[in-house]
Amino acid sequence: MTTEPQPCARCGATIPEERLEALPETMVCVKCAKAMGGTEFRIEVTAEKTSKEGSLKKNYGCYSTRKVRKPIRPIEE
């Protein structure tokens, strides 16, 4: 699979093709991702309650997750 090279949204350098193949939705290069804390995304987990209020029935419910992009601020020189 070939991907189109694209510039990093933070520093403007070209994102390596290998990174784009592994993470097609990425907008930053490896160097900037490390500077942002290891990844440009954070995962939010929300507990969902599936039992009725006041019920004594034991129900463990479930969790929903969603991936949220961290804010990307350009590097100012």
Residue frames as a rotation matrix with the C-alpha (Angstrom) as fourth column:
MET 1
0.584 0.812 0.000 0.00
0.812 -0.584 0.000 0.00
0.000 0.000 -1.000 0.00
THR 2
-0.563 -0.758 0.331 1.48
0.753 -0.635 -0.173 3.32
0.341 0.151 0.928 -0.99
THR 3
0.426 0.661 -0.618 0.57
0.841 -0.540 0.002 6.50
-0.332 -0.520 -0.787 0.80
GLU 4
0.498 -0.198 0.844 0.94
0.427 -0.792 -0.437 10.10
0.755 0.578 -0.310 -0.23
PRO 5
-0.498 -0.701 -0.511 3.61
0.826 -0.203 -0.526 11.96
0.265 -0.684 0.680 1.73
GLN 6
0.570 0.688 0.448 2.20
0.444 -0.718 0.536 14.70
0.691 -0.107 -0.715 3.90
PRO 7
-0.375 -0.743 0.554 3.75
-0.094 -0.564 -0.821 17.41
0.922 -0.360 0.141 6.06
CYS 8
-0.501 0.110 -0.858 3.67
0.840 0.301 -0.452 17.32
0.209 -0.947 -0.243 9.86
ALA 9
0.447 0.777 0.443 0.98
0.570 -0.629 0.528 19.65
0.690 0.017 -0.724 11.25
ARG 10
0.843 -0.142 -0.519 3.36
0.440 -0.372 0.817 20.75
-0.309 -0.917 -0.251 14.02
CYS 11
0.107 -0.919 -0.379 6.82
0.121 -0.366 0.923 21.23
-0.987 -0.144 0.072 12.47
GLY 12
0.577 0.204 -0.791 6.22
-0.671 -0.433 -0.601 20.94
-0.466 0.878 -0.113 8.71
ALA 13
-0.586 -0.810 -0.003 8.66
-0.701 0.505 0.504 18.04
-0.407 0.297 -0.864 8.15
THR 14
-0.089 0.523 -0.848 7.54
-0.780 0.493 0.386 15.16
0.620 0.695 0.364 5.93
ILE 15
0.309 0.282 0.908 5.94
-0.807 0.583 0.093 12.28
-0.504 -0.762 0.408 7.84
PRO 16
-0.742 -0.671 -0.016 7.70
-0.587 0.638 0.499 8.97
-0.324 0.379 -0.867 7.02
GLU 17
-0.248 0.645 -0.723 5.78
-0.765 0.328 0.555 6.59
0.595 0.690 0.412 4.75
GLU 18
-0.645 -0.059 -0.762 6.13
0.261 0.920 -0.292 3.76
0.718 -0.387 -0.579 7.30
ARG 19
-0.923 0.320 -0.214 4.37
0.114 -0.303 -0.946 5.86
-0.368 -0.897 0.244 9.96
LEU 20
-0.445 0.790 -0.421 1.53
-0.873 -0.488 0.006 6.74
-0.200 0.370 0.907 7.58
GLU 21
-0.327 0.307 -0.894 1.05
-0.400 0.812 0.426 3.06
0.856 0.496 -0.143 6.72
ALA 22
-0.753 -0.009 -0.657 0.91
0.513 0.617 -0.597 2.11
0.411 -0.787 -0.460 10.41
LEU 23
-0.334 0.625 -0.706 -1.24
0.623 -0.415 -0.662 5.10
-0.707 -0.661 -0.251 11.49
PRO 24
-0.404 0.157 0.901 -3.13
0.872 -0.233 0.431 6.45
0.277 0.960 -0.043 8.46
GLU 25
0.627 0.753 0.199 -4.95
0.641 -0.644 0.418 9.10
0.443 -0.134 -0.886 10.54
THR 26
0.141 -0.649 -0.748 -1.74
0.855 -0.301 0.422 10.62
-0.499 -0.699 0.513 11.97
MET 27
0.890 0.166 0.424 -0.97
0.362 -0.823 -0.438 14.28
0.276 0.544 -0.793 11.39
VAL 28
0.708 -0.678 0.197 2.42
-0.691 -0.609 0.389 14.56
-0.144 -0.412 -0.900 13.16
CYS 29
0.229 -0.743 -0.629 5.89
-0.426 0.505 -0.751 13.07
0.875 0.440 -0.201 12.68
VAL 30
0.392 -0.134 -0.910 7.55
0.615 0.774 0.151 10.74
0.684 -0.619 0.386 15.20
LYS 31
-0.673 -0.738 -0.045 9.66
0.561 -0.470 -0.682 13.52
0.482 -0.485 0.730 16.73
CYS 32
-0.610 0.518 0.599 6.62
-0.541 -0.825 0.163 15.73
0.579 -0.224 0.784 17.37
ALA 33
0.437 0.774 -0.458 4.56
-0.164 0.570 0.805 12.79
0.884 -0.277 0.376 18.68
LYS 34
-0.033 -0.544 -0.839 7.27
0.832 0.450 -0.324 12.14
0.553 -0.709 0.437 21.29
ALA 35
-0.909 -0.321 0.267 7.31
0.169 -0.867 -0.469 15.83
0.382 -0.381 0.842 22.22
MET 36
-0.258 0.907 0.332 3.50
-0.658 -0.416 0.628 15.73
0.708 -0.057 0.704 22.66
GLY 37
-0.096 0.191 0.977 3.70
-0.942 0.299 -0.151 12.85
-0.321 -0.935 0.152 25.14
GLY 38
-0.662 -0.307 0.684 4.10
-0.198 0.952 0.235 9.72
-0.723 0.020 -0.690 23.04
THR 39
-0.543 0.540 0.643 1.01
0.831 0.454 0.321 9.92
-0.118 0.709 -0.695 20.87
GLU 40
-0.952 0.226 0.206 -1.31
-0.154 -0.936 0.316 12.48
0.264 0.269 0.926 19.36
PHE 41
-0.025 0.986 -0.167 -4.42
-0.231 0.157 0.960 10.72
0.973 0.063 0.223 20.68
ARG 42
-0.856 -0.084 0.511 -5.86
-0.516 0.218 -0.829 10.03
-0.042 -0.972 -0.230 24.09
ILE 43
-0.570 0.662 -0.486 -8.46
0.256 0.706 0.661 7.38
0.781 0.253 -0.572 24.89
GLU 44
-0.572 0.503 0.649 -11.55
-0.809 -0.478 -0.343 8.33
0.138 -0.721 0.679 26.89
VAL 45
-0.763 0.330 -0.555 -13.34
0.309 0.941 0.135 5.50
0.567 -0.069 -0.821 28.72
THR 46
-0.492 0.701 0.516 -16.91
-0.822 -0.569 -0.010 5.94
0.287 -0.429 0.856 29.97
ALA 47
-0.961 0.240 0.139 -18.73
0.146 0.864 -0.482 3.47
-0.236 -0.443 -0.865 32.22
GLU 48
-0.528 0.843 -0.101 -22.22
-0.556 -0.253 0.792 2.75
0.642 0.474 0.602 30.98
LYS 49
-0.774 0.361 0.521 -24.87
-0.393 0.372 -0.841 1.81
-0.497 -0.855 -0.146 33.48
THR 50
-0.760 0.477 -0.442 -27.30
-0.291 0.359 0.887 -0.75
0.581 0.802 -0.134 32.09
SER 51
-0.559 0.602 -0.570 -29.45
0.796 0.582 -0.167 -1.43
0.231 -0.547 -0.805 35.16
LYS 52
0.270 0.758 0.593 -32.40
0.366 -0.651 0.665 0.60
0.890 0.037 -0.454 36.37
GLU 53
-0.489 -0.405 0.773 -31.96
-0.450 -0.642 -0.621 3.08
0.748 -0.651 0.131 39.20
GLY 54
-0.103 0.409 0.907 -32.61
-0.992 0.025 -0.123 1.42
-0.073 -0.912 0.404 42.59
SER 55
0.696 0.355 -0.624 -32.50
-0.482 0.875 -0.039 -2.13
0.532 0.328 0.781 41.20
LEU 56
0.428 -0.531 0.732 -30.85
-0.695 0.325 0.642 -4.80
-0.578 -0.783 -0.230 43.37
LYS 57
0.957 -0.076 0.280 -30.07
0.232 0.781 -0.580 -6.91
-0.174 0.620 0.765 40.33
LYS 58
0.158 -0.975 -0.157 -26.32
0.037 -0.153 0.987 -7.31
-0.987 -0.162 0.012 39.91
ASN 59
0.874 0.091 0.477 -25.41
0.479 0.009 -0.878 -5.91
-0.084 0.996 -0.036 36.52
TYR 60
0.093 -0.964 -0.250 -21.82
0.719 -0.108 0.686 -5.21
-0.689 -0.243 0.683 35.65
GLY 61
0.737 0.257 -0.625 -22.56
-0.141 -0.846 -0.514 -2.92
-0.661 0.467 -0.587 32.74
CYS 62
0.443 -0.635 0.634 -19.98
0.894 0.365 -0.259 -2.14
-0.067 0.681 0.729 30.11
TYR 63
0.013 -0.542 -0.841 -17.57
0.235 -0.815 0.529 0.53
-0.972 -0.205 0.117 29.00
SER 64
0.841 0.149 0.520 -17.44
0.539 -0.149 -0.829 2.60
-0.047 0.978 -0.206 25.86
THR 65
-0.059 -0.928 -0.368 -14.22
0.558 -0.336 0.759 4.07
-0.828 -0.161 0.537 24.49
ARG 66
0.909 0.222 0.353 -13.43
0.416 -0.443 -0.794 6.81
-0.021 0.869 -0.495 22.04
LYS 67
-0.099 -0.993 0.072 -10.22
0.974 -0.082 0.210 8.16
-0.203 0.091 0.975 20.60
VAL 68
0.907 0.373 -0.197 -9.75
0.357 -0.927 -0.113 11.92
-0.224 0.032 -0.974 20.92
ARG 69
0.253 -0.836 0.487 -7.02
0.739 -0.158 -0.655 13.89
0.624 0.526 0.578 19.15
LYS 70
0.099 -0.335 -0.937 -4.86
0.813 -0.516 0.270 16.09
-0.573 -0.789 0.221 21.37
PRO 71
0.929 0.213 -0.303 -4.59
0.037 -0.867 -0.496 19.74
-0.369 0.450 -0.813 20.28
ILE 72
0.202 -0.873 0.445 -1.75
0.969 0.246 0.042 20.23
-0.145 0.422 0.895 17.80
ARG 73
0.855 -0.011 -0.519 -0.03
0.029 -0.997 0.069 23.59
-0.518 -0.074 -0.852 18.14
PRO 74
0.752 -0.616 0.233 2.58
0.326 0.041 -0.944 24.56
0.573 0.786 0.232 15.53
ILE 75
0.209 -0.795 -0.570 6.13
0.932 -0.014 0.361 25.04
-0.295 -0.607 0.738 16.79
GLU 76
0.989 0.076 0.124 6.99
0.106 -0.961 -0.257 28.72
0.099 0.267 -0.958 16.98
GLU 77
0.252 -0.967 0.017 10.55
0.949 0.244 -0.200 29.66
0.189 0.067 0.980 16.16
